[in-house]
Amino acid sequence: MDGVAYLCPAFRFLNHPIPVSAAPHKPLILISNDDGITAPGIATLVRVMRRIGEVVVVAPNSPQSGMGHAITIGHPLRLDASRIFEGVEAYECSGTPADCVKLAKHHVLKDRRPDLVVSGINHGSNSAVNVLYSGTMSAAIEAAVEGLPAIGFSLCDYGHNADFSHTEEWVEHLTRQALEHGIPKGTALNINIPKKSAEPIAGARLCRQARAKWQEEFDLRHDPHNRPYYWLIGSFVNEDHGQDTDEYALASNYISIVPCQFDLTALYGLREMNASWQLSPTPGGQQAPAPGPGSAEPTPGESAEGLG
């Protein structure tokens, strides 16, 4: 956790929301989600962000949960103005969450650069491996790809009548922290909030992503015509017992904050393979060309940017 906290010391341990002085200008905040523009989570997010800055919404016109970082390339995208949020410039898009961010940046906002992109509040957890499947986080990661600071918010409650009310003061506080102290370049924050309980949230912690995953099964069923189909089911298994993980924080009634990046280079794998794989000379006995600039192995803690 210390290594992560070093990236943004102001976030390290946040036990109670504290007032943060307002920025000298009203920040422009872009909002999207994956549950669709009519979802209760995005309504909560819009309400909170309006207390902080100018809000523009571009969100899917239908649920897009589990879409990951999919984009639309095989058919046209539709973008229609919406009056769902009174007094807020809003659009509903026929595409995915990543499509929404792309369209917002290049068409809706044009020459206006958002100070922050926020996605959610997702109806369900996006901790651990869930981040890879998450449409909520794909919107935030897409913003990071575009060089924009971004946060994905999720509530760890899958109930039909999930209560988002206790998230508001923390979402506002963490958003103000991000605007005041910044988010490291190329990084999106994956913030998960425990479901409402009798006990107040204990605080917020910077974490690493737990090594936890879904143990999946496919339930074979038959339709009325007796044709087989499959329904994905399974259980969530946490094999990581570290106390610096998002799963541990959430189980302890803390909000988890995991800085995520779109550079998927496994630096430990790069180091191990550089030490063991024989890649020169090339197959057939020909001499391999000399490595180009930026192809050297990074030292621990160094960015992988520029690697071939």
Secondary structure, 3 states (H helix, E strand, C coil): CHHHHHHCHHHCEECCCCCCCCCCCCCEEEEECCCCCCCHHHHHHHHHHCCCCEEEEEEECCCCCCCCCCCCCCCCCCEEEECCCCCCEEEEECCCHHHHHHHHHHHHCCCCCCCEEEEEEEECCCCCCHHHHCHHHHHHHHHHHCCCCEEEEEEECCCCCCCCHHHHHHHHHHHHHHHHHCCCCCEEEEEEEECCCCCCCCEEEECECCCEEEEEEEEEEECCCCCEEEEEEEEEEECCCCCCEHHHHHHCCEEEEEEEECCCCCHHHHHHHHHHCCCCCCCCCCCCCCCCCCCCCCCCCCCCCCCC
